[in-house]
Amino acid sequence: MTEIDFFDIYQGQLAAFLLVLTRTSGIFLISPFFGSMNIPVQLRAGTATAMAFVTFPVIVQKTVVTAPDNLWFFAGTVLQELFIGFMIGFIAYVALAAINMAGKIMDMQVGFSVANVMDPTSGQQSPLIGSFLYNLAIIYFLVVNGHHVIISALIESFNRIPLDGLIWNEALTSFIGDLTAGVFLVGMKIAMPVTFSILLVNVGMGILARTMPQMNIFVVGIPMHLMIGTFMLTMLLPFFFLFMDTVFNDMYANITNALKLISPNP
């Protein structure tokens, strides 16, 4: 009869659980809602551990992990798993960072850039319109179950990329670079109506300043910027949610494409 070394089995099970927990913890570092700074660290750590406990029995049936003899090799594997989870959260974060970028552009045009508020989700100061649009996007993100999609993407990553199965692809570097550069493009698209309206106001004020030199253009221009900017932002809100649907769909597609790039079986 073949002897079974239960110690080796438990070592492999413990190593596999730690790798599952590491990948799961990656999305709690930066992803929208899960990585918010106003959520206590203890709650995030407990949620990540609970998710690892739930998913571990299913994942371990598909992947056999043996406890490494070399601690440095295992540390490298842990970094790989953390990178996969962090990448999923980062792609989701980039999609909402474009919203904050659009708000900053609007604030500069309208005149709100001189005042900042503390954003509890990031722990940093944020402009008024940028903070408003970002928090509104987070609420809409939860309403359309975007957080469920991030969890689904995490589970799908275990199907595509087994534990200790990451294959580095140089195309991922250019993919992330293009994704980050797209933040400015998406932000400009969202802010374009307000920016263009303020441009028309500035042109009109320039004409008035030439035709009526006695008028104090600064006294008239600042309230005009605030009124026109607030009005255009109000008109923009119904279309903002339609645009967010497109942003979220692109985000889901980008997560899938990124997983394909580092998957051993794309």
DRENPA-3360 file (N, C-alpha, C; in nm, 2 decimals, always signed):
BEGIN
1 = MTEIDFFD = +0.09/-0.12/+0.00/+0.00/+0.00/+0.00/+0.09/+0.12/+0.00 ~ +0.05/+0.22/-0.08/+0.13/+0.34/-0.09/+0.10/+0.43/+0.03 ~ +0.21/+0.48/+0.09/+0.19/+0.57/+0.20/+0.15/+0.71/+0.16 ~ +0.07/+0.78/+0.23/+0.02/+0.91/+0.20/+0.08/+1.01/+0.30 ~ +0.16/+1.10/+0.25/+0.22/+1.20/+0.34/+0.12/+1.32/+0.36 ~ +0.05/+1.32/+0.46/-0.05/+1.42/+0.48/+0.01/+1.56/+0.51 ~ +0.13/+1.56/+0.56/+0.20/+1.68/+0.59/+0.23/+1.75/+0.46 ~ +0.28/+1.68/+0.35/+0.30/+1.74/+0.22/+0.17/+1.79/+0.16;
9 = IYQGQLAA = +0.07/+1.71/+0.18/-0.06/+1.75/+0.12/-0.11/+1.88/+0.18 ~ -0.10/+1.89/+0.31/-0.15/+2.02/+0.38/-0.05/+2.13/+0.35 ~ +0.07/+2.11/+0.33/+0.16/+2.21/+0.29/+0.12/+2.27/+0.15 ~ +0.09/+2.18/+0.06/+0.05/+2.22/-0.08/-0.08/+2.30/-0.07 ~ -0.18/+2.25/+0.01/-0.30/+2.32/+0.03/-0.29/+2.46/+0.09 ~ -0.20/+2.47/+0.19/-0.17/+2.60/+0.25/-0.11/+2.69/+0.15 ~ -0.01/+2.64/+0.07/+0.05/+2.73/-0.03/-0.05/+2.77/-0.14 ~ -0.14/+2.68/-0.18/-0.24/+2.72/-0.28/-0.34/+2.82/-0.22;
17 = FLLVLTRT = -0.37/+2.81/-0.10/-0.47/+2.91/-0.04/-0.40/+3.04/-0.03 ~ -0.28/+3.05/+0.01/-0.21/+3.18/+0.02/-0.20/+3.25/-0.12 ~ -0.18/+3.17/-0.22/-0.17/+3.23/-0.36/-0.31/+3.28/-0.40 ~ -0.42/+3.20/-0.37/-0.55/+3.25/-0.40/-0.58/+3.37/-0.32 ~ -0.55/+3.38/-0.19/-0.57/+3.50/-0.11/-0.49/+3.62/-0.17 ~ -0.37/+3.59/-0.21/-0.29/+3.70/-0.27/-0.35/+3.76/-0.39 ~ -0.40/+3.68/-0.48/-0.46/+3.73/-0.61/-0.59/+3.80/-0.57 ~ -0.67/+3.75/-0.48/-0.79/+3.81/-0.44/-0.77/+3.95/-0.37;
25 = SGIFLISP = -0.66/+3.95/-0.29/-0.63/+4.08/-0.22/-0.59/+4.19/-0.32 ~ -0.54/+4.15/-0.44/-0.50/+4.25/-0.54/-0.60/+4.35/-0.58 ~ -0.73/+4.30/-0.59/-0.84/+4.39/-0.63/-0.88/+4.49/-0.52 ~ -0.84/+4.46/-0.40/-0.87/+4.54/-0.28/-0.77/+4.65/-0.26 ~ -0.67/+4.66/-0.35/-0.57/+4.76/-0.33/-0.60/+4.89/-0.41 ~ -0.67/+4.88/-0.53/-0.69/+4.99/-0.61/-0.82/+5.00/-0.69 ~ -0.89/+4.89/-0.69/-1.01/+4.88/-0.77/-1.12/+4.98/-0.72 ~ -1.21/+5.03/-0.80/-1.32/+5.11/-0.75/-1.40/+5.04/-0.65;
33 = FFGSMNIP = -1.45/+5.11/-0.55/-1.53/+5.06/-0.44/-1.45/+4.97/-0.34 ~ -1.40/+4.86/-0.40/-1.33/+4.76/-0.31/-1.20/+4.83/-0.25 ~ -1.13/+4.91/-0.33/-1.01/+4.97/-0.28/-1.03/+5.11/-0.23 ~ -1.15/+5.15/-0.19/-1.17/+5.29/-0.14/-1.10/+5.30/-0.01 ~ -1.04/+5.42/+0.02/-0.97/+5.45/+0.14/-1.07/+5.46/+0.26 ~ -1.19/+5.50/+0.23/-1.29/+5.51/+0.35/-1.34/+5.38/+0.40 ~ -1.31/+5.27/+0.33/-1.34/+5.14/+0.38/-1.23/+5.09/+0.47 ~ -1.25/+5.05/+0.60/-1.14/+5.01/+0.69/-1.06/+4.90/+0.63;
41 = VQLRAGTA = -0.93/+4.90/+0.66/-0.84/+4.80/+0.61/-0.88/+4.66/+0.67 ~ -0.93/+4.66/+0.79/-0.97/+4.53/+0.85/-1.09/+4.47/+0.77 ~ -1.18/+4.55/+0.73/-1.30/+4.50/+0.65/-1.25/+4.45/+0.52 ~ -1.16/+4.53/+0.45/-1.11/+4.48/+0.32/-1.04/+4.35/+0.33 ~ -0.95/+4.34/+0.43/-0.88/+4.22/+0.45/-0.97/+4.10/+0.49 ~ -1.07/+4.12/+0.57/-1.17/+4.02/+0.60/-1.25/+3.97/+0.48 ~ -1.29/+4.07/+0.40/-1.37/+4.03/+0.28/-1.28/+3.96/+0.18 ~ -1.16/+4.00/+0.16/-1.06/+3.92/+0.07/-1.04/+3.78/+0.12;
49 = TAMAFVTF = -1.03/+3.76/+0.26/-1.01/+3.63/+0.31/-1.13/+3.54/+0.30 ~ -1.25/+3.60/+0.32/-1.38/+3.53/+0.30/-1.39/+3.49/+0.15 ~ -1.36/+3.58/+0.06/-1.37/+3.54/-0.08/-1.27/+3.43/-0.12 ~ -1.15/+3.43/-0.06/-1.06/+3.33/-0.08/-1.10/+3.19/-0.03 ~ -1.17/+3.19/+0.09/-1.22/+3.07/+0.15/-1.33/+3.01/+0.06 ~ -1.41/+3.10/+0.00/-1.52/+3.05/-0.08/-1.47/+2.99/-0.21 ~ -1.38/+3.06/-0.28/-1.33/+3.02/-0.41/-1.23/+2.91/-0.40 ~ -1.16/+2.89/-0.29/-1.05/+2.80/-0.28/-1.08/+2.65/-0.31;
57 = PVIVQKTV = -1.19/+2.60/-0.25/-1.23/+2.46/-0.28/-1.25/+2.43/-0.43 ~ -1.30/+2.53/-0.50/-1.33/+2.51/-0.65/-1.20/+2.51/-0.73 ~ -1.11/+2.61/-0.69/-0.99/+2.64/-0.77/-0.89/+2.52/-0.74 ~ -0.88/+2.47/-0.62/-0.78/+2.37/-0.59/-0.81/+2.24/-0.66 ~ -0.93/+2.22/-0.71/-0.96/+2.10/-0.78/-0.90/+2.10/-0.92 ~ -0.88/+2.22/-0.97/-0.83/+2.24/-1.11/-0.68/+2.26/-1.11 ~ -0.62/+2.30/-1.00/-0.48/+2.33/-0.99/-0.41/+2.25/-0.88 ~ -0.30/+2.19/-0.91/-0.22/+2.12/-0.81/-0.10/+2.21/-0.78;
65 = VTAPDNLW = -0.09/+2.25/-0.65/+0.02/+2.34/-0.61/+0.10/+2.27/-0.51 ~ +0.23/+2.25/-0.53/+0.32/+2.19/-0.43/+0.39/+2.30/-0.35 ~ +0.41/+2.28/-0.22/+0.49/+2.38/-0.14/+0.63/+2.39/-0.19 ~ +0.68/+2.51/-0.22/+0.81/+2.52/-0.28/+0.92/+2.50/-0.18 ~ +1.03/+2.45/-0.22/+1.14/+2.43/-0.13/+1.22/+2.56/-0.11 ~ +1.21/+2.64/-0.21/+1.29/+2.77/-0.20/+1.19/+2.88/-0.17 ~ +1.22/+2.95/-0.06/+1.13/+3.06/-0.02/+1.13/+3.18/-0.12 ~ +1.24/+3.21/-0.18/+1.25/+3.31/-0.28/+1.17/+3.28/-0.40;
73 = FFAGTVLQ = +1.16/+3.16/-0.44/+1.08/+3.12/-0.56/+0.93/+3.14/-0.52 ~ +0.89/+3.10/-0.40/+0.75/+3.12/-0.36/+0.72/+3.27/-0.35 ~ +0.81/+3.35/-0.31/+0.79/+3.50/-0.30/+0.77/+3.55/-0.44 ~ +0.84/+3.50/-0.54/+0.82/+3.55/-0.68/+0.68/+3.51/-0.73 ~ +0.64/+3.39/-0.69/+0.50/+3.34/-0.73/+0.39/+3.43/-0.66 ~ +0.42/+3.47/-0.54/+0.32/+3.55/-0.47/+0.31/+3.69/-0.54 ~ +0.42/+3.74/-0.59/+0.42/+3.87/-0.66/+0.34/+3.86/-0.79 ~ +0.36/+3.74/-0.86/+0.28/+3.72/-0.98/+0.13/+3.72/-0.96;
81 = ELFIGFMI = +0.09/+3.65/-0.85/-0.05/+3.65/-0.82/-0.10/+3.78/-0.78 ~ -0.02/+3.86/-0.70/-0.06/+3.99/-0.66/-0.08/+4.08/-0.79 ~ +0.01/+4.06/-0.88/+0.01/+4.14/-1.00/-0.12/+4.12/-1.08 ~ -0.16/+3.99/-1.09/-0.29/+3.96/-1.16/-0.41/+4.03/-1.10 ~ -0.42/+4.02/-0.97/-0.53/+4.09/-0.90/-0.52/+4.24/-0.91 ~ -0.40/+4.29/-0.90/-0.38/+4.44/-0.91/-0.41/+4.49/-1.05 ~ -0.38/+4.41/-1.15/-0.41/+4.45/-1.29/-0.56/+4.46/-1.31 ~ -0.63/+4.37/-1.26/-0.78/+4.37/-1.28/-0.83/+4.50/-1.21;
89 = GFIAYVAL = -0.79/+4.53/-1.09/-0.83/+4.65/-1.02/-0.79/+4.77/-1.09 ~ -0.66/+4.77/-1.14/-0.61/+4.89/-1.20/-0.69/+4.93/-1.33 ~ -0.72/+4.83/-1.41/-0.80/+4.86/-1.53/-0.93/+4.92/-1.50 ~ -1.00/+4.86/-1.39/-1.13/+4.92/-1.35/-1.11/+5.06/-1.29 ~ -0.99/+5.09/-1.23/-0.97/+5.22/-1.17/-0.94/+5.32/-1.28 ~ -0.87/+5.28/-1.39/-0.84/+5.37/-1.50/-0.97/+5.42/-1.56 ~ -1.07/+5.34/-1.57/-1.20/+5.38/-1.63/-1.26/+5.49/-1.55 ~ -1.26/+5.48/-1.42/-1.32/+5.59/-1.34/-1.22/+5.71/-1.32;
97 = AAINMAGK = -1.09/+5.69/-1.34/-1.00/+5.80/-1.33/-1.03/+5.90/-1.45 ~ -1.08/+5.85/-1.56/-1.11/+5.94/-1.67/-1.22/+6.03/-1.63 ~ -1.32/+5.99/-1.54/-1.42/+6.07/-1.49/-1.37/+6.19/-1.41 ~ -1.27/+6.15/-1.32/-1.21/+6.25/-1.24/-1.13/+6.35/-1.32 ~ -1.07/+6.30/-1.43/-0.99/+6.39/-1.52/-1.09/+6.49/-1.59 ~ -1.20/+6.44/-1.63/-1.30/+6.53/-1.69/-1.35/+6.63/-1.60 ~ -1.37/+6.60/-1.47/-1.41/+6.69/-1.37/-1.30/+6.80/-1.35 ~ -1.18/+6.76/-1.35/-1.07/+6.86/-1.33/-1.07/+6.96/-1.45;
105 = IMDMQVGF = -1.09/+6.91/-1.57/-1.09/+7.00/-1.69/-1.21/+7.10/-1.68 ~ -1.32/+7.05/-1.64/-1.44/+7.13/-1.62/-1.42/+7.24/-1.51 ~ -1.35/+7.20/-1.40/-1.33/+7.29/-1.29/-1.23/+7.41/-1.34 ~ -1.13/+7.37/-1.42/-1.04/+7.48/-1.46/-1.12/+7.57/-1.56 ~ -1.21/+7.53/-1.64/-1.28/+7.61/-1.73/-1.38/+7.70/-1.66 ~ -1.46/+7.64/-1.56/-1.56/+7.71/-1.50/-1.51/+7.81/-1.39 ~ -1.40/+7.77/-1.32/-1.35/+7.85/-1.22/-1.35/+7.79/-1.08 ~ -1.39/+7.66/-1.07/-1.39/+7.60/-0.94/-1.26/+7.54/-0.90;
113 = SVANVMDP = -1.15/+7.55/-0.98/-1.03/+7.49/-0.95/-0.96/+7.55/-0.83 ~ -1.00/+7.67/-0.79/-0.94/+7.73/-0.67/-0.99/+7.67/-0.54 ~ -1.10/+7.59/-0.55/-1.15/+7.52/-0.43/-1.15/+7.37/-0.45 ~ -1.10/+7.30/-0.35/-1.09/+7.16/-0.35/-1.16/+7.10/-0.23 ~ -1.21/+6.98/-0.24/-1.27/+6.90/-0.13/-1.19/+6.77/-0.11 ~ -1.20/+6.72/+0.01/-1.14/+6.59/+0.04/-1.22/+6.48/-0.01 ~ -1.16/+6.40/-0.10/-1.23/+6.28/-0.15/-1.21/+6.16/-0.06 ~ -1.32/+6.11/+0.01/-1.29/+6.00/+0.10/-1.26/+5.87/+0.04;
121 = TSGQQSPL = -1.29/+5.85/-0.09/-1.25/+5.73/-0.16/-1.11/+5.71/-0.19 ~ -1.04/+5.83/-0.21/-0.89/+5.82/-0.24/-0.81/+5.88/-0.13 ~ -0.87/+5.96/-0.04/-0.79/+6.02/+0.07/-0.71/+6.14/+0.02 ~ -0.74/+6.20/-0.10/-0.67/+6.31/-0.15/-0.77/+6.42/-0.18 ~ -0.72/+6.54/-0.20/-0.80/+6.66/-0.24/-0.84/+6.64/-0.38 ~ -0.97/+6.68/-0.41/-1.02/+6.66/-0.54/-1.10/+6.79/-0.58 ~ -1.10/+6.83/-0.70/-1.19/+6.95/-0.74/-1.33/+6.92/-0.72 ~ -1.41/+7.02/-0.72/-1.56/+7.01/-0.68/-1.63/+6.92/-0.79;
129 = IGSFLYNL = -1.62/+6.96/-0.91/-1.70/+6.89/-1.02/-1.64/+6.75/-1.03 ~ -1.50/+6.74/-1.02/-1.44/+6.61/-1.04/-1.48/+6.51/-0.93 ~ -1.49/+6.56/-0.80/-1.54/+6.48/-0.69/-1.68/+6.44/-0.71 ~ -1.76/+6.54/-0.76/-1.91/+6.51/-0.78/-1.93/+6.40/-0.88 ~ -1.86/+6.42/-1.00/-1.88/+6.32/-1.10/-1.82/+6.18/-1.07 ~ -1.71/+6.18/-1.00/-1.65/+6.05/-0.96/-1.74/+5.98/-0.86 ~ -1.79/+6.05/-0.76/-1.88/+5.98/-0.67/-2.01/+5.94/-0.73 ~ -2.06/+6.02/-0.83/-2.18/+5.98/-0.91/-2.15/+5.86/-0.99;
137 = AIIYFLVV = -2.03/+5.85/-1.05/-1.99/+5.73/-1.13/-1.98/+5.61/-1.04 ~ -1.93/+5.62/-0.92/-1.92/+5.51/-0.82/-2.06/+5.46/-0.79 ~ -2.15/+5.55/-0.76/-2.29/+5.51/-0.73/-2.35/+5.43/-0.85 ~ -2.33/+5.48/-0.97/-2.39/+5.42/-1.09/-2.32/+5.29/-1.12 ~ -2.19/+5.28/-1.08/-2.11/+5.16/-1.09/-2.17/+5.05/-1.01 ~ -2.21/+5.08/-0.89/-2.27/+4.99/-0.80/-2.41/+4.95/-0.84 ~ -2.49/+5.05/-0.90/-2.62/+5.02/-0.94/-2.63/+4.92/-1.05 ~ -2.53/+4.93/-1.15/-2.53/+4.84/-1.26/-2.45/+4.71/-1.23;
145 = NGHHVIIS = -2.42/+4.69/-1.10/-2.35/+4.57/-1.05/-2.21/+4.56/-1.11 ~ -2.14/+4.67/-1.13/-2.00/+4.67/-1.18/-1.91/+4.60/-1.08 ~ -1.94/+4.61/-0.95/-1.85/+4.53/-0.85/-1.87/+4.38/-0.87 ~ -1.98/+4.34/-0.91/-2.00/+4.20/-0.93/-1.92/+4.15/-1.06 ~ -1.91/+4.24/-1.15/-1.83/+4.21/-1.27/-1.68/+4.19/-1.24 ~ -1.63/+4.28/-1.15/-1.49/+4.27/-1.10/-1.47/+4.14/-1.03 ~ -1.56/+4.09/-0.95/-1.55/+3.96/-0.88/-1.55/+3.85/-0.99 ~ -1.64/+3.87/-1.08/-1.65/+3.76/-1.19/-1.52/+3.76/-1.27;
153 = ALIESFNR = -1.46/+3.88/-1.29/-1.33/+3.88/-1.37/-1.22/+3.81/-1.29 ~ -1.23/+3.83/-1.15/-1.13/+3.76/-1.07/-1.15/+3.61/-1.08 ~ -1.27/+3.56/-1.07/-1.29/+3.42/-1.08/-1.25/+3.36/-1.22 ~ -1.28/+3.44/-1.32/-1.25/+3.40/-1.46/-1.09/+3.40/-1.47 ~ -1.02/+3.48/-1.40/-0.88/+3.48/-1.41/-0.82/+3.35/-1.36 ~ -0.88/+3.28/-1.26/-0.84/+3.15/-1.22/-0.86/+3.04/-1.33 ~ -0.97/+3.06/-1.41/-0.99/+2.97/-1.52/-0.89/+2.99/-1.63 ~ -0.86/+3.11/-1.66/-0.76/+3.14/-1.77/-0.62/+3.12/-1.73;
161 = IPLDGLIW = -0.59/+3.17/-1.60/-0.45/+3.17/-1.56/-0.44/+3.08/-1.43 ~ -0.40/+2.96/-1.43/-0.39/+2.88/-1.31/-0.29/+2.94/-1.21 ~ -0.29/+2.89/-1.09/-0.19/+2.94/-0.99/-0.05/+2.91/-1.04 ~ +0.03/+3.01/-1.03/+0.17/+3.00/-1.08/+0.18/+2.97/-1.23 ~ +0.08/+3.03/-1.30/+0.08/+3.00/-1.44/+0.08/+3.12/-1.53 ~ +0.13/+3.24/-1.47/+0.13/+3.36/-1.55/+0.24/+3.35/-1.65 ~ +0.21/+3.39/-1.77/+0.30/+3.40/-1.89/+0.31/+3.55/-1.93 ~ +0.43/+3.60/-1.91/+0.45/+3.74/-1.94/+0.45/+3.77/-2.09;
169 = NEALTSFI = +0.38/+3.87/-2.13/+0.37/+3.90/-2.27/+0.41/+4.05/-2.29 ~ +0.50/+4.08/-2.37/+0.55/+4.21/-2.39/+0.43/+4.30/-2.44 ~ +0.33/+4.24/-2.51/+0.22/+4.33/-2.56/+0.14/+4.39/-2.44 ~ +0.15/+4.33/-2.32/+0.08/+4.38/-2.21/+0.13/+4.52/-2.17 ~ +0.26/+4.55/-2.19/+0.31/+4.68/-2.16/+0.25/+4.79/-2.25 ~ +0.25/+4.77/-2.38/+0.19/+4.86/-2.47/+0.04/+4.87/-2.44 ~ -0.02/+4.76/-2.41/-0.17/+4.76/-2.38/-0.20/+4.85/-2.26 ~ -0.12/+4.84/-2.15/-0.14/+4.92/-2.03/-0.11/+5.07/-2.07;
177 = GDLTAGVF = -0.01/+5.09/-2.15/+0.03/+5.23/-2.19/-0.09/+5.30/-2.27 ~ -0.14/+5.22/-2.36/-0.25/+5.28/-2.44/-0.38/+5.30/-2.35 ~ -0.40/+5.21/-2.26/-0.51/+5.22/-2.17/-0.50/+5.35/-2.08 ~ -0.38/+5.37/-2.03/-0.35/+5.49/-1.95/-0.36/+5.62/-2.03 ~ -0.31/+5.62/-2.15/-0.32/+5.73/-2.24/-0.47/+5.76/-2.27 ~ -0.55/+5.66/-2.28/-0.69/+5.68/-2.31/-0.77/+5.76/-2.20 ~ -0.71/+5.77/-2.08/-0.77/+5.85/-1.97/-0.79/+5.99/-2.02 ~ -0.69/+6.05/-2.08/-0.70/+6.19/-2.12/-0.81/+6.21/-2.24;
185 = LVGMKIAM = -0.81/+6.11/-2.33/-0.91/+6.11/-2.44/-1.05/+6.10/-2.39 ~ -1.08/+6.01/-2.30/-1.21/+5.99/-2.25/-1.25/+6.11/-2.16 ~ -1.15/+6.17/-2.08/-1.18/+6.28/-2.00/-1.22/+6.40/-2.09 ~ -1.15/+6.42/-2.20/-1.18/+6.53/-2.29/-1.31/+6.52/-2.35 ~ -1.35/+6.40/-2.39/-1.48/+6.37/-2.45/-1.59/+6.41/-2.35 ~ -1.58/+6.37/-2.23/-1.68/+6.40/-2.13/-1.69/+6.55/-2.10 ~ -1.57/+6.62/-2.10/-1.57/+6.76/-2.06/-1.59/+6.85/-2.18 ~ -1.60/+6.80/-2.30/-1.61/+6.88/-2.42/-1.73/+6.97/-2.43;
193 = PVTFSILL = -1.85/+6.93/-2.39/-1.96/+7.03/-2.39/-1.94/+7.15/-2.31 ~ -1.89/+7.13/-2.18/-1.86/+7.24/-2.09/-1.75/+7.33/-2.14 ~ -1.64/+7.26/-2.19/-1.53/+7.33/-2.24/-1.56/+7.42/-2.36 ~ -1.64/+7.36/-2.45/-1.68/+7.44/-2.57/-1.77/+7.56/-2.54 ~ -1.86/+7.54/-2.45/-1.95/+7.65/-2.41/-1.87/+7.76/-2.34 ~ -1.77/+7.73/-2.26/-1.69/+7.83/-2.19/-1.61/+7.90/-2.30 ~ -1.56/+7.83/-2.40/-1.49/+7.89/-2.51/-1.57/+8.00/-2.58 ~ -1.70/+7.96/-2.61/-1.79/+8.06/-2.67/-1.81/+8.18/-2.58;
201 = VNVGMGIL = -1.82/+8.16/-2.45/-1.84/+8.27/-2.36/-1.72/+8.36/-2.36 ~ -1.60/+8.30/-2.37/-1.48/+8.38/-2.37/-1.47/+8.46/-2.50 ~ -1.51/+8.40/-2.61/-1.51/+8.47/-2.74/-1.61/+8.59/-2.73 ~ -1.73/+8.57/-2.68/-1.82/+8.67/-2.66/-1.78/+8.78/-2.57 ~ -1.71/+8.75/-2.46/-1.66/+8.85/-2.37/-1.54/+8.93/-2.44 ~ -1.47/+8.86/-2.52/-1.36/+8.93/-2.59/-1.42/+9.04/-2.69 ~ -1.53/+9.00/-2.76/-1.59/+9.09/-2.85/-1.65/+9.21/-2.77 ~ -1.71/+9.18/-2.65/-1.77/+9.29/-2.57/-1.66/+9.38/-2.52;
209 = ARTMPQMN = -1.55/+9.32/-2.48/-1.44/+9.41/-2.43/-1.38/+9.50/-2.54 ~ -1.39/+9.46/-2.66/-1.34/+9.55/-2.77/-1.44/+9.66/-2.81 ~ -1.57/+9.62/-2.80/-1.67/+9.71/-2.84/-1.72/+9.81/-2.72 ~ -1.70/+9.76/-2.60/-1.74/+9.84/-2.48/-1.62/+9.84/-2.38 ~ -1.52/+9.92/-2.41/-1.40/+9.92/-2.32/-1.43/+9.96/-2.18 ~ -1.54/+10.04/-2.16/-1.57/+10.08/-2.02/-1.62/+9.97/-1.93 ~ -1.66/+9.86/-1.99/-1.72/+9.75/-1.91/-1.61/+9.67/-1.84 ~ -1.62/+9.64/-1.72/-1.52/+9.56/-1.64/-1.55/+9.41/-1.68;
217 = IFVVGIPM = -1.47/+9.36/-1.77/-1.49/+9.23/-1.82/-1.47/+9.12/-1.72 ~ -1.38/+9.14/-1.62/-1.35/+9.04/-1.52/-1.47/+9.03/-1.42 ~ -1.54/+9.14/-1.39/-1.65/+9.13/-1.30/-1.77/+9.06/-1.36 ~ -1.79/+9.08/-1.49/-1.89/+9.01/-1.56/-1.86/+8.87/-1.60 ~ -1.73/+8.84/-1.64/-1.69/+8.71/-1.69/-1.69/+8.60/-1.59 ~ -1.65/+8.62/-1.47/-1.64/+8.52/-1.37/-1.78/+8.46/-1.33 ~ -1.88/+8.55/-1.30/-2.02/+8.49/-1.28/-2.08/+8.42/-1.40 ~ -2.04/+8.48/-1.52/-2.09/+8.42/-1.64/-2.04/+8.28/-1.66;
225 = HLMIGTFM = -1.91/+8.26/-1.63/-1.85/+8.13/-1.64/-1.92/+8.03/-1.55 ~ -1.95/+8.07/-1.42/-2.01/+7.99/-1.33/-2.15/+7.95/-1.37 ~ -2.23/+8.05/-1.42/-2.37/+8.02/-1.46/-2.37/+7.93/-1.58 ~ -2.29/+7.96/-1.69/-2.29/+7.88/-1.81/-2.24/+7.74/-1.78 ~ -2.13/+7.73/-1.70/-2.07/+7.60/-1.67/-2.17/+7.51/-1.59 ~ -2.24/+7.57/-1.49/-2.33/+7.49/-1.41/-2.45/+7.45/-1.49 ~ -2.50/+7.54/-1.58/-2.61/+7.50/-1.67/-2.57/+7.39/-1.76 ~ -2.46/+7.40/-1.82/-2.41/+7.29/-1.92/-2.39/+7.16/-1.84;
233 = LTMLLPFF = -2.34/+7.17/-1.72/-2.32/+7.04/-1.64/-2.46/+6.98/-1.61 ~ -2.56/+7.06/-1.58/-2.69/+7.01/-1.56/-2.75/+6.94/-1.68 ~ -2.73/+7.00/-1.80/-2.77/+6.95/-1.92/-2.70/+6.82/-1.96 ~ -2.57/+6.81/-1.91/-2.49/+6.70/-1.95/-2.52/+6.57/-1.87 ~ -2.58/+6.59/-1.75/-2.60/+6.47/-1.66/-2.68/+6.36/-1.72 ~ -2.79/+6.38/-1.79/-2.87/+6.27/-1.85/-2.78/+6.19/-1.95 ~ -2.70/+6.26/-2.02/-2.62/+6.19/-2.12/-2.49/+6.13/-2.05 ~ -2.46/+6.17/-1.93/-2.34/+6.12/-1.86/-2.36/+5.97/-1.83;
241 = FLFMDTVF = -2.48/+5.93/-1.79/-2.50/+5.79/-1.76/-2.50/+5.71/-1.89 ~ -2.54/+5.76/-2.00/-2.53/+5.68/-2.12/-2.38/+5.66/-2.16 ~ -2.31/+5.77/-2.14/-2.16/+5.76/-2.17/-2.09/+5.66/-2.07 ~ -2.14/+5.66/-1.94/-2.08/+5.57/-1.85/-2.11/+5.42/-1.89 ~ -2.22/+5.39/-1.95/-2.24/+5.26/-2.00/-2.13/+5.22/-2.10 ~ -2.10/+5.31/-2.18/-1.99/+5.28/-2.28/-1.86/+5.26/-2.21 ~ -1.83/+5.34/-2.12/-1.70/+5.33/-2.04/-1.69/+5.20/-1.97 ~ -1.80/+5.16/-1.90/-1.80/+5.03/-1.83/-1.79/+4.91/-1.92;
249 = NDMYANIT = -1.85/+4.92/-2.04/-1.84/+4.81/-2.13/-1.70/+4.80/-2.18 ~ -1.64/+4.91/-2.21/-1.50/+4.91/-2.25/-1.41/+4.86/-2.14 ~ -1.44/+4.89/-2.02/-1.36/+4.84/-1.90/-1.37/+4.69/-1.89 ~ -1.49/+4.63/-1.91/-1.50/+4.49/-1.90/-1.42/+4.42/-2.02 ~ -1.43/+4.48/-2.13/-1.36/+4.42/-2.25/-1.21/+4.43/-2.23 ~ -1.16/+4.54/-2.17/-1.02/+4.56/-2.15/-0.96/+4.46/-2.04 ~ -1.04/+4.43/-1.94/-1.00/+4.33/-1.84/-0.99/+4.19/-1.91 ~ -1.09/+4.16/-1.99/-1.08/+4.03/-2.06/-0.96/+4.02/-2.16;
257 = NALKLISP = -0.93/+4.13/-2.23/-0.82/+4.13/-2.32/-0.68/+4.12/-2.24 ~ -0.68/+4.19/-2.13/-0.55/+4.18/-2.05/-0.53/+4.04/-2.00 ~ -0.64/+3.97/-1.95/-0.62/+3.83/-1.91/-0.58/+3.74/-2.02 ~ -0.63/+3.77/-2.14/-0.58/+3.69/-2.25/-0.43/+3.70/-2.28 ~ -0.38/+3.82/-2.26/-0.24/+3.85/-2.30/-0.15/+3.77/-2.21 ~ -0.19/+3.75/-2.08/-0.10/+3.68/-1.99/-0.14/+3.54/-1.96 ~ -0.24/+3.49/-2.03/-0.29/+3.35/-2.01/-0.20/+3.25/-2.09 ~ -0.17/+3.14/-2.03/-0.09/+3.04/-2.10/-0.17/+2.97/-2.22;
265 = NP = -0.31/+2.98/-2.21/-0.39/+2.93/-2.31/-0.49/+3.04/-2.35 ~ -0.45/+3.14/-2.43/-0.53/+3.25/-2.47/-0.65/+3.20/-2.56;
% end
